[in-house]
Amino acid sequence: MSGFKPVSHRHDDALSRVSWETFEHLVAGHYRGAGFRVEHVGTGGAGTSRTDGGIDLKLFRDQEIILVQCKHWNCWKVPHNDVHQLIGVMHTAGATGAIVVTSGEFTTAAIEAAAKFRHIRLIDGKAIRAMLGPVEEPTMPHASLDDMPSWIRETRRARASRTNRSPVIAAVGAVVTMAVALAVLYSYYIREIHVAQVEALRATMGRAVTSQRPMNTINGRPAIVHDTPMTKTDIAAWEAKNAESMRIIEKTTPSLPP
């Protein structure tokens, strides 16, 4: 936005909302009504293209040839560069005069530049509204970028070039995108398998540890662990052995004095 200044007053009316083509046609209609033969050479003219230094209208009357440049700018002031360019185009075309019309405002530098050349006339937003009178409200408000500052036009051209890429470039881009996506998915798949393997190993080790019964010890020596419950026969045999052991202890142990 360097080099462009915002307007002091932004108009909010029907003229500010018409398209740039409509703005050009409104200006052309005004000059036709003033007795000029109008040749529409700008982008708003049917079958024409902007190849004449930004000139939109050529006005013919008697010996007069006047070039008109329309600037449908509502946000930014028209700078002095446009005035200087118009001077060069005017001499090249052999015109007798030139007019710059804007729906907004001119910078002070532009006004001072035009004042140095009596064949250049500037018409700002207030003047053109007085010239055109009431303008019909457009059915669909239109915001054009074609007559906006160059930095906006360059942005639009860049976007258009990206949109209109060749099929080969688009196909290569699609293949690269797919390859990257597959690589990411493969990496994710491998990581998930590794995590599953680790979790399975941990679960197996946990079951192995819990299945091992702790060994009971008596004075540091392993004690008998019965994996299965004792039967009545085993209990009777154990009681018999215990009774026999007690009798042996009684016989071999001296009697204590009363």
N, C-alpha and C positions, 0 to 999 in steps of 0.2 A: 504494500500500500504506500510505499515511499513515493513522494512526488505528487500525491493526490490528496486534495483537501475536501473534507465533508462540507456540504452546503450549510449555509447559516439558517435557512428555513426550508424544510422539506414539505413540498405540497402533498396534500392528501385529497385528491379530487379525481374526477373521471379521466382527465387528461393524463394524470400520473399513472393511471392503471391501464391505459390502452397499450397495445403492442407497438413495437417500433415500426412495423410496416404501416399500421394505422396512423401513427404519428407523422410519418413521411407523407402519406396520402392526404392528411388534413392540411399540412403545410402546402402541398402541391395544389389542393383545391382552393386555398386562399389566394395563391398567386394567379391561378387561372381566372378567378373572379376579379382580379386586379388588372386583367387584360394581357397577361403574359401567355405565350405558348410554352407549355411545360413539357420537358422531356425527362422522364423518370429513368435515371441511369443507376440508381442505387439498388441495394438488395431488395427493396420493397417494390421495385418495378418488375413487371411480368417478363420472364425470360432473360433477365439481366443478372449480372454478377458484379460484385464490388471490385472493379479493376481500374477505376479512374481516380485513384488517390483519395478515396473516401468521399467523393462527391456523390450526392444523392439526387439532386435536381439540377437541370439546366433551364434557365429562363431566357426566353427570346422575346424581344419587343423592339420594333424599329431597328436601331443599330446597337441595341444593348444585348449583351450576352453575360448573364449573371450566373455564377456557380453557387449552389446552396449545399451546405453540409448540415445535416440534421443530427443532433445529439440528444437522444431521449434519455438523459441522465437525471435522476431524481435524488441521488445520494451524494454524488461527487461533483465538484466544480470542474468545468472544462478548463484545462490549463492553457498556457500561452503557446505550447508546442503546436497545438492544432491550428492556431492562427498563423504561425510562421509557415507551416506546411501548406496551408491554403494559399498563401501568397505565391509560393513557388508553382503550385498547380494552376493558379489563375493565369500567370504569365505563359506557362507552357500551353494552355488551352486557348490562349488569345482572348480571354474574357475581359470584359470591361469593368467587372466588379465581382464581389463575392460576399456571401452572407453565411454566418454561422448561427444556427438556431438551436437553442437548448430548452428543454422543459424544466431545467434547473437554474444553475448560476454559473458565472464565469469567475475565474480568479482575478485578482487585481492586476497581476502581470499580464493576463490575456487582454484585459480592457486597455491597459496602457500600450500593449503592442498594436492593437487594432487602431488606437487613436493616432498612431504615427502614419497610417495609410488611409487616405480618404476614400479609397475604393473598397475598403473592408467595413462591413457592418455587423454588429453583434446584436442578436435578439435573445434576451433571457426569458426565463419562465413567466415572469409577470407580463412582459410585452407580448409574447406569443399567445397568452391567454386572452389578452385584450384584443388581439388581432382575430383570433378564431371564434371568440364568443363561446356560448355554452356548448359543451361536448357531451354527446350521449354516453351514458355509462355503459361500459363493455359488459357483455353477458358473462364473460369469463376473464377476470383480470389476468393480465399477462406480464411477466417479468422477463425481459430480454437481456441476454448477456452479450449480444453482438456489438452493441455500442457502449459497452462498459469498458473500464480501464484495461490495458493490455495484460496485466497480471491475471485478470479473471479469464480473458480469452485464452491465454496460454494454458491455464488450468483445465479449461474445457477441452482444448485440443489434446492435451495429454490424456485425459480420461477417454476421449474418443479413440485415440490410437491404441489404448489398452483394450478397449472394447472390440476394435476391429482387427485384432491380431490375426495373422494367417492361420489356416487350419493346421499346418505342420507345427508351428510353435505351440498352438493350443494342445495338439496331441502329445508333443514332448512334455509339456507341463503336466498333462494328465498322467502320463507314464511315471514321471518322477514323483508326483504326489502319491500314486499307488505304491511305488516301491518303498517310499518312506513309511507309508502306513503299514505295509506288510512287515517291514523290519521291526517296527514298534510292536506289532502284534506278536511276532515270533519271539522277541525278547521277553514280552510279558508271559507268553506261553511257557518258555523255558524256566522263568523265575517261579511260576506257579507249580510246575512239576517238581522243582527243587524244594520248594516249601512243603509240598505234599510228602515227598520222600523223607524229609527231616521229621515231620510230624509223625509219620508212620514208625520211624525208627525210635522216636521218643516213646510212643505208645507201647511198642514191643518191649523196650527196656523196662518200662514201668510195670508191665505185667510180670516180667521175669523176676523183678525185685520183690513184688508183693507175693509171688507164689512161693518164695523161699521162706520156710518157717524158722523163726529164731531158735537157736540152739540153747537149751537150758543148761546151766553148769552148776556143779556143786564143788566148791573148793577148787575151781579152775578146771575141773574134769567134766567131760560131757555126761549129762544125765540121760536116762532112758526116755525116749519120746515115743509114745504109743500112737502110731498112725491110725490104728483101728481100735474100737472099744473092746475091753476084756470080756470074755464070756464067763458064765458061771463056773465052768470047769477050770478055767484059768484062775479065777478068784479062789476056788477051793484048794487048788494046788499051791497057790501063793500063801494061803492061810496055814496049810499043813507045813510048808517049809518054814514059815515064821514061827509056828509052835515048836517045831523041832529045834530051831535055833535058840529059842528061849530056854528049852530044857537043858541044852548043852551049856548055855551061859550059867544056869542055876547050879549045875553040877560042878563046874570048874571054878566058880566064884566062891571064895571062903565066906562062911557065915560071919556076919558082924556081931560082936558081943552086944547083949541087951543093955 
